[in-house]
Amino acid sequence: MRRPLVLCALAAAAGTWLGLSLPGRFFYIWLVAGIILLLAIALARPREKALRVAVAISAALLFTARSSAVNSVPLPPAGEYAVEGVVMQAPRVNRNGQHVSVQLRDVMLTGSDGQTRHAQGLYWTAYVDEEWRLPEPGSIVRLAGRLYHADGRRNPYGFDFSLYLKQNHMTAGFYNSGEYETAVDAPLSFLAAAVRLRYALLSRLDEAFGERSALPKALLLGERDAMSDEDRAAFARVGIAHVLAVSGLHISLIVAALSLIVRHFMSGKKQLWLFGTFLLLYALLLDFRASVVRAAILTFTYLFVRSRGRSGDPLSALSLAFMIILMLSPVELMSAGFQLSFAAALGIVLLNRPVRRVTDRLLGRKAGGVFASTVSAIAGTALPSIQTFHSFSLAGFVFSPIVCVLLACLLPLCLVTLVLSLVWMDAARILAFPVGCILQWMTDGVSAAAQWPYMSVNCPSIPWPFYPLIIAAILLFSGYVPIRMRGRRRLAVLAALFAVGSVLHLAMLDNGVSYLQLDVGSADCAVIQDGRHTTVIDCGEDGRDLCDYLLAKGRRVNTLVLTHLHADHCLGAQDLIDNRIPIDRLVLPEGAERMAVSEEALELFGKLREYCGEVAVVSAGDTWNTERTIAAVLWPEKNGIRSGKDANDYCLCLEYRLSDTVMLLMADLPGVYEPYVRARADILKVAHHGSRSSTTESFVAYAAPKTAIISVSHNADAADPEGIVQTRLAASGAEVCTTADCGAIRIQPVDGGYRVIRFTKEGAP
């Protein structure tokens, strides 16, 4: 109550979350309510405590109105459009070299009716060949294609595409064949000029640093794509990934270096406006990226408080910056970067003083101060890191202070090199050589350290009832804990919190039996749980959502079943390896590697053989079981494999019993082989994504399923354009559930029957 800004910030966070969750069309109700309450406060003049509570409630209402208004902005209708927009970055090309994505901003849409609409941005994707000409960043392009609305989260703990677009100032997705033309006749916009300037500066860094330019480009201009995937993963594994995004650390170091120069020429207030202008131009140069805007506002708030000749209350100053950012962009509340930034700052505010008492005694004042700030920031980010990335780097407590000290020296030198390259390139190269060597040594050292065991640990997601307990524990160790709560009382409270947390943990353990069909488009991936035993059946082509689910649940893969080695069923296993998720046993059908499959799939199979604890080859008649599940192989027949055939012909088909519920998992089996695997089932996992080449009428009549599950994407009409298979299943009396309509689909055995839970409609317990 003594810190009204803190109270208002908490209310603003609650209001923002509420506004983003409610229908946007009612935003005016919250706005009017907030204004009326503020007027009532002004007229009534309540006592101090009542005044602060009333102002906090007003803040909650106003922030609810603001976020609800943002949520109510109408999207352009989906359909065919001609588009003109500014290319904001170099196109991103995925690992197969054919799928590219480009961010477009300041977009004009022209529909088939001739009507013109403006959109803030579009996420343009295309499948292209190797000869495709990449559009230049900052160029204005014209193209035609299909606009679509992005999906929200489709899987438990999975990627939220819609939220990603909102956080990156994009309205919708846009797809075409890759054809475009550069609009050389279009006038150069201010935005396009800023993008061209940024890439011109990046090219100057390339010229000055040569082959060592990747890290300077990331540090100064946030160009993380210049670094290899392996290097970025290494920085994340040792807990210093934050140095690759322009954040509060970078801006504070640059501002501190500049202040050493300008403090001899101007007063504190003039410095404030100089740095404010610099921060605005820097944010503009980097396209007002969320991380840069957050860092600029946090830094300017700190400078503003200092310019007034007072230290102020750090917690109140942080709350003010928090509310400013939420007012500008309410969707930031749901951003991992936003949560990590403020968690780090909050960790420093709350924990720096008590941690420094220890570090000063061990390391001295200067080294102890750096170490205490870094340790406090890492401790503050522990909770959001675990919730977002499902891992936490213990190595960050060691490496982060060292890297921060190095950056304090090297980042200003990188900036000087960039400025020098604009006027005297030879001198810039001379300075860039030692700086680039040190940065390269740092990168090589981080990559080597990332290979050491236990640099980071996988952590399950923390259920929300634990949040108050964790926050209370942090406050007990902070410099804000009341004197009466120290000593034995603090220990007693901590013991009580630990006891409550242990009870909650035991009560919330997932020990049931379930089958989860993940939504991976027209691919296949499922997770079967029996208590703590986990079986994964296929991994899709992209295994990131599968990994997020397993990491969030704290599960290792006891059995990985690959029904065959087609890309849409197996390539996602690479993500399991990359995320270091243990796999105890790999199960494949007999002769899987002898089928007609890609070199990429065979290479992955070789990696899996080395990575997994055991490899089992199975055929019809083989079984395995857990406490409450039994898997029986129905196809392929033993010694009946013909090498070089289509892998679909000899894919693994299973009868899976979950308690009293029988499932028939048909993988991609063609209809011609279905007579060999006829079996009755409660639930049919339909073959080949619902293709009409499978699931024949006689097979459906014999299996007589009550429920049919189809793993398929929205744009997969080519497999069954007339919906023949779905019509056939529905006519047989089966309830048809597709991942395109339902997102992830969970089957839970209940009282001799089973329950079907559709993620996008009912959530996923």
N, C-alpha and C positions, 0 to 999 in steps of 0.2 A: 504493500500500500504506500510505502515511502517512495516508490519509483513508478509514477503514473505512466511513463512511456513504456515500461516493461509490461504493465497491465494492458495498455492499449495494443501493444504488439501481439500479445497472446490472443486478445479479442479479435484483432485483425486477421490472424492466422485461422482462427475458428470460423470467422465470417467468410473468408476467402474459400476455405474448404467447403463450406455450406453452399456458397454461390456456384461453385463449379459442379456441385452434385445435383443441384435443383434445376428444373426447367428454366431456361434463360428468359422466357417471355414475361416473367413476373418481377424482373429486376426493379421496375419503377416502384413497386410496393415497398421494397426494402429501402430505396432511396428516400421516399416520402416519409417513412417511419423514422429513419435516421435524422432527417432535417427537423421533423416535429419534435423529436426528443431533445435535440440541441437547443431549439427555441424554448422548450419547456425549462431546460436547465438555466438558460440565460434569464428567464423571467422569475423562476422560483428561488435562485441563488441558494442551493442546499449547502449543508455543512461539507467540510473538506473531504471526508471519506466517502460520503454519499455522492459528492460531485465527481470524484475520480471513478467510482463505479459506473455512474451514469454516462460519463464521457467514454468509458471503455465499451459500454453497451452500444453507444452511438457509433463508435468505431467499427464494432462488429457489424452493425446494420449497413453502414456505408460501404464497407469492404465486401459485404455480401452483394450489395447492389452493383458494385464495380465488377466483380468477378462474374456475376450473373449476366451482366450486360455483355461482357466479352464472350460468354458462352452462348449468347443469343444471336451473334452475328450470322446471318444466313449464308449458306454455301451456294455457289453456283450449281445449277442442276447438272447431274451427270449426263454425259453424252459426247457427241462429236463437236470439236471446236478447232478453229484456227487460232494460233497463239503467237504473240510477240512478247518477248521478255529478255531480261538481262541475265547472262550466264554469270553466276556468282563465284564459281570455283572451277578448278580443273576437274573434269569428269572422273568419277570413281569407277574403276573397273574391277570386277570381282575376280576370284582366282581362276575361273575357267576362261577369262579373257573375252567373254561374249556379252555378259550382262553389265550395262553401264547405267549410272545414275548421275543426274545433273540437277543442281538447285537453280531454279529460275526465280527472279524477283521482278517487281514492278511490271506485272503481267497484264496484258490486254487480251481478253477472250472475245472471239467473234463466233457466235453460234450459227447453226444452219439457217436460222430465221433472220440472220443479218444483225441481230441485236448485239451490242458491244457491252462487255462487263469488265470491271477491273478486279484483279485478285492480287493480294499481297505477294504471294509466291506459289510456285508449283514444284512438285517433286517429279521430275521427268525421268522415266526409265525406258530402256529399249534393249532388245537383243540384236546384236550387230555382228558383222564378220570382222576379220583381222584388218581389212583395208579401210575400215570406217575412219573418217576424218574427225578428230576431236575438235569441238568448238573452243574458241579461245576465251578465257575468262575476261569478263568485261565487255564482250561483244554482245550485240543485240541480234537475236535469232528469230526466225519465223518458221513455224512448223504446224502440222496438222495431226490430230490424233484423238484419243478418247480420254476424257476427264472422268475420274472415279473418286468416290469418297473413301477415305482411309478407314480401315477397321480399327476398333479399340483392341483391348487385350482379348485374345482368342483362347489362350491357354493359362492355366494357373501359373502365376509368377512369370508369364511370358512377356514378350515385347508388345508395347502399346504403340502402334504405328500412328494412330490419330494424335496422341499426345506428343509424339516426337515431332510431327509436322507443326503443331501449334507452338511448341517451344522454339522451333527454328524458323518462325515467321512464314510458314507455308500454309496454303489454304486447302489443297487437295493433291491427289496424285494425278499424273498424266502419263499416258503410254502411247508410243507409236513405234514404227519400224526402224527408227533412227534417222529418217530423212529430215533434213532441215536446210535452210539457207540463211546466210548471214545478211542482215539488213544493213548494207553499207550506206543506204540513203537515209537511214533513221537518224534524227538529231541525237547527239551525245548527251545523255542525261547525267545529272550530278552523281547518281549511284554508280553508273557505268564508269565514270571518270575515277571514282574512289577505288573501284575494283581494279581498274587498269593501273592505277598508281601503286596499289598493294603488290600486284604481280610484277611491276617494274622494280620495286624495291627487293622483292624476292630474287629477281634475276641478278640484281647487283650483289646480293649476298652470295649467290651461286658463283659469280665471277670473282669475288674477293676470297671466299673460303674454298672454292673448288669442290672436291669430292667430300669435304668435311662440312658442307653447308647445312646438312639436314637438321642438326640440333640447334644451331643459331636461328634457322628459319622458324622452328617450333617455339623457341624462347621469345623471340622478338615479335613475330607476326602470327603466332598461333597456327602455323602450317604443319600440323602433326602428320599429315599424309606423306610428307617428305621423308619421314623415318620408316624403316621397314617394320612389318608386322612383328617380327621377332624382337626388335629393339623395344617397341612399345610394350609388348608383353613382359619383357624383362624389367622395365621400369615399374610396371604395375606389380610384378611379383615381389620386388624388394621395397615396395611401399612408397615410391617417389613418382608415381604417375602424374601427380599434380604439377610437376615442373614442366610438363609438356603442353599444358594449357595456360594461356595468358590469364593469370589470376591475381589475387591480392598480393602474393609474394613478389611477382614480377613487377607490378606497377609500383609497389612500395619501394623496391630496390631502385627502380629508375627514378622515381620522384626524390628519393634520398640522395642519389648521385647528383641530380640536377640542383637540389637545394644547396649542396656544397658550393656550387658555382654562383647561384643567384643571390644567396643570402648576403653577399658583400655589396650588392648593388641596389637592393630594394627592401622595403619593410615587410613585416609579416602579412599585412592585409593585401599588399600588392602581390606578394608571392601567392596568396590564396587565389586571386583571380588569374594569375599566370598559370598556376597548376590546374585550375578549373578549366581554362581554355585548352591546355595541353591534353587533359583527360578526355574532353569532349572530342577533340580532333582525332585522338588515338582511337577512341571507341568508333568514330565514324570510319576511320581507315580500316578497322577490322569488322565493319558491317554491323556494328552494335551487337556483337555476339553476346549471349547472355553472361558468360563468364567475365567478359571485359566490362560490361555495364555494371555487374555486381562489384567487381574490384574497384572500378572508378568511383562508384557511390560510396563504398566503404572508406576508400582513401580520402575522398573529399570531405566526408563527415568528420574523419579524424583531424584533417587539416583545419576544418572550420572551428572545431572545438579548441584546438591549439591556438588558432589566431586570435581567439577571444581572451587569451591570457589565463586560461584555467584548464586544469586537467579534466574536470568533469567526471561524471560517473560512466565508466566504460560500458556497463550493461545498458544504461539508458541510451548512449550514443549508438550502440549496436542495434537497439530496438528501433531507433529512428531510421537508420539505414534499411532495416528490415521492412518497415512499413512503406518507405519510398519505393523500394523495388517491387513490392507486391502491388502498390497502386499503379505503377507503370505496366507491369506484366503479371497479372494474377496467376497464370498457368505456371509461373516459376515455382510456386509452392510445391508442385508435384515433381519438380526437376531434381535429379540426383545431384547435379552440380550445385544448385542452390542450397540444398540440404547439407552437402559436404562443406561448402564455403562457410555457412553460418555455424555449422557444428564446430569447425576448426576455430573460428573466431570466438565462439562461446567457450570452447575448451581453454583457450588462452586466457580469457577474462576470468573464468571460474577457477582454473587449476594452476595458473602460472605462479601465483604467490606461494602456495604451499609446496609445489614441486621445486621452486627455486631455493627454498630453505635447505633442501637436501643437496641439490646440484652445486650450489655455491660452496658448501663445505667440501664437496668432493673434487670439484673442478676449478674453483675460483670464480670470481664475479663475472668476467667477460664470457668465458667458455660456459659457465653455469647458466648465464642468462640465455644464450643461444640454445643450449640443450633443453632448458626448462620450457622455453616457448615452443620448441618443436615437439617435445614429448607431450605437452598439454594439447597442442593442436591435433596430434595423432590420436590421443585418448578421446578427444571430443568427436572425432570422425569415426570412431569404432562402430557405433550403433548404425548410422546410415550406410557405412561401407558394408557391414554384414547384411543389412536389409536389401541393399541394391545389388551388390556383386557376390554375396554369399561367400566371401572370403575376407581375411584380414591378414595384413603383413606385419608380423612381429619384427622383421628386419628393418622396417621403417624407423623404429626407435633408434637404430644405429646409423643407418645410411642417410636419413633425412637431415639431421643436423650437419653432417659433413657436406652434403650437396648444397644446403642453404648457404654455408660459408663460402663454398666455391662460387656459387652464383652471385653472391654479394660482390665478388671481385670480377667475375667474368662477364656478367650481364651488362654492366656499364661499358665494358670494353667492346662487347658486341655492338652496342648502340653507337659508340664512337666509330667503330669500323664501318658501320652502315652509313653514317653521316659523311665520313671521309671518302667512301666509295663514290659519293655523288660529285665530289670535286677533284679528287686525286686518287685514282684507282691504284696506282703503283704503291703509294703509301698505305692504302687500305690493305693490300695484299701482304705487305710486310708485317703489319699489326695482326692481320688475320692468321698468319702462320702459327705463331706460338699459342694464340687463343684457341684456334681450331685443333691443334695437337692436344692441348689439355682437355678440351671437350670430347675429343675422340677417345682419349685414354679413359675419361670418365664413363663414356658409353660402353667401351670394351670391358671396363671393370664391373659395371652394372650387369652386363650380359653374362660375365663369368660368375658373378655372385648369384645370379638368378638360378644357376644350375645346382647350387647347394641345396640339400634337403631342408625342409621346414622353413624356407624363406617366407612362405605364406601358408596359412592353414584354411581349409574349407570350413565354413561355419553355416549351420542351418539358420533359416530365417527365424527371427525372434517374434513370437506372438505378441499382439498388442497389449494384453494384460501385464506384460513384463515392463512396458515402457515406464510407468510411474515408479516402479521399483528401481530401475536403472537410474532414472533421473534423480530420485531421492538419494541414492548411493553417491552419485557424483556431487550433489549439493553438500552432502555430509563431509566430503573431502575438500570442498572449495573454500575460498577465502570469505565466502558470504555466510558460512554456517554461524549461527548464534553461539556466543561463548557458553551458554548453559547446555549446549548440545555436544560439547567436546568431552574428551576423556572417556570415562566408563559409559556414560549415556550414549555416546556415539557408537561404541562397540555393541551395546545392547540393541540399538536400533538396527545396526548392520546385521546382527545375528537374526533379528526378527524378519528383516527383509529377505535374508537368505532362506529362512524356513518357509516363508510364504512362497518364494520363487520355486523352491524344491517341490512343494505341494502342487503348484500350478503346472510345473513341468510334467510331473507324473500324471496329472489329470488330463493333460492335453496331448499325450503321446498317441500317435496313430498306429494302433495295433490291429486294425480290422483287415478284411479281405476286400479287394476291389480290382477292377480292370479300368484303366484310363486310356482312351483313344485320343491322342493329341491331334490337334488340327495343324497339319504340316502341308496343307494344300493337296495336290494330287500326288502324294507320296504316302509313306506309311510309318507309323511309330506308335507303340503302345507300351504302357507300364502296368505290370501286374504286381500287386502288393499282398503279402501274407505276413502280417505282423511287421517285423523288421527285415524280412526277406524280400528282395526286389528282383523281378525278372523284367527285362526290356526286350520287346519283340520288334525288331527293326528300328532304325534311327532316322529315317527320312533322309533327304538330301542335305538339309541344314539342321544340325543338331543343337542349335543354341537354346531353343525353348525347352528341349529335353534336359539339357544340362542345368538350366535355371531351375527347373522343377526338382531335379535330383539334389542339387546343391541346397536349395531352399528347404527341402525336407531332411537334409542330412543323411542321404542314402547312398550307399555304394551299390554297384551292380553285381549282384550275386550270380546272375545268369544273363548273358546277352545272346539272344537268338536272332540270327540273320537268316530270314527265309530264303534269300538268294542274293546275289551280288550285283543287282542292278543299282544304279546310282540313287534312285529315289527311295531305296530301302536301306542302303548301307553307308553312304558317304558321310552321314551325320555322326558316325562313330569316330571320325577324326576329331570332332569337338570333345568327345569323351576323353580322348587321349590328351588333347591340348589343355583341358581343365583338370587333368590328373585325377579323374574319377576312377577309383579302383574297379576292375572287372575281374571277378574270380574265375568265371568259366564262359567260354565262347562255344556256342552250339550252331552248327551249320548242317545242311543236307549233304548227303553223300555226293561227291563229285561237283560241288558248287564252284570250285576254281577251274574246272575243266569246261564249263559252259562258255557260250559266246558273250563275254563281258568285257568292259573297258579296261585299259591298262591302269587307269586311275583306281578302279575298284580292286584290281589285283595287287597294286602297290599298297593299298590300305589293308588288304587282307594279310599281307606280309607283316605290316606293322602290328596288327592285332595279334598275330601269332606270338610275337615277341612280348607284347604288352600284357596279355591275359595270362592268368595263372594256369589255365587248362583249356585245351581245345578238344571238343567232342564232335565227331561226325555221326549223324543219326540217319535212320531210314524207317520205313513202315514197320511197326511193331515195337519200336523203342519207346520207353517212357521215362519220366522223371517226376518227382513230386516234392512238395513242401508239406507243412503240417495240415493245411486245409485246401491245397490245390493238387491236381493230378494232370499232367500233360501227356498225351498219347500221340505219337506220330502216325499219320494216316497215309502220307505220300511224301517222297517217292519210294518206290519199291526197292528193296535191297538188291544190289548188283544188277539193277535194270537201267543204269544211266548210259546214255549215248553222248560221248564227248562232242563239243562244238555246237550243240543244239541251243535254242533259245533258253535262257535261264528260267523263264516263266514256266516252261514245260515240266521242270523238275524242282519247282519251288517247294518249300516245306509247308505242308498243311497239317494243322493240329486240332485235336479235340481237347479242349481245356475245361476242366471241372473246377469251378470256384464254389466250394461248399456244395450246395445242392443244385447249383446253376450250371448248365452245360453250354459252352460256347464252341462254335465251329469257326476256326480262323483259316481262311482260304487263300491268303497271300495274293498272288497274281495268276492263279491256275487257270488255264484256258478251259472252255466248256467241254472240249473233246475228252479231257481227262477226268471230268467230274464223276463219271460212273465208278471210278476206282476209289473214290473217297466218300461215298454216300454215307451219311450218318444223320441221325436226328439230333436237334439242338434247340435249346430255348432261344439262343441268340446267334445270329449268323453275321460274322464279319465278312462282308460281300467281297468277292474276288475282283482284283484289277480295277479298283476305284469305281465300280459300278459299270464297267464296260459291257456292252451288249454281246461281246464275244464270250462272256462267261455267264454264270448264274442262269442256266437254262431252265425252262419250264418244268421239266421232269425232276431236275435237281431240287428246285424250290418245293415242289409237291412232296418229295420224299423227306427233305430236311424239316419241313413244317415249322420254321422259326416263328416265335412270337414277336421278336424284335430283329431288325436288320440294321447294321451300322455300315455306312459307306464313307471312306476317307477320300475326299474329293475337294477340289477348289471351285470357286465361283465360275471361273472361265474355262472349265473342262467339258464343255458341251460336245466336243468332237467325239468323245468316247461313247456317248449315248444321247445324241441330239434330241431324240423324241421321247426320252425318258421311259423307254420300253422296260428296262430292268426294274425301275422303281414302281412302275405301274403293275408289273407282274408280281412283285413282292407285296404291294398293298392289296392286290386282288386275292392273294393267298391268306390274307388276314394279319400280315406282319406290320408292325409299326416301323416305318422307315425313318431313320435318323442319319442325316449327313453332317459331316463336319463343316461343310459350306454354310449350312443354316444354323447349326447349333454350337459351333466352336468345338472345344474339347467335350468328349462324351464319357461320363463315368458310369460304370455298372457296379452296384453294391448289392451283394446277396443280403436279403432281409427276410427272416421268418419263413424259410422254405421257398421264398420267391426271390425277386430282385427289384431294385429300384434304378431307374434311368435318370441321370442328372445331366442336363444340358448347360454348359458353362455360360454361354452368352444370354441365357434366359433365366437360369436358376442359380448361377454361381456354382462353385465347386468346393464342398466342405472338405 
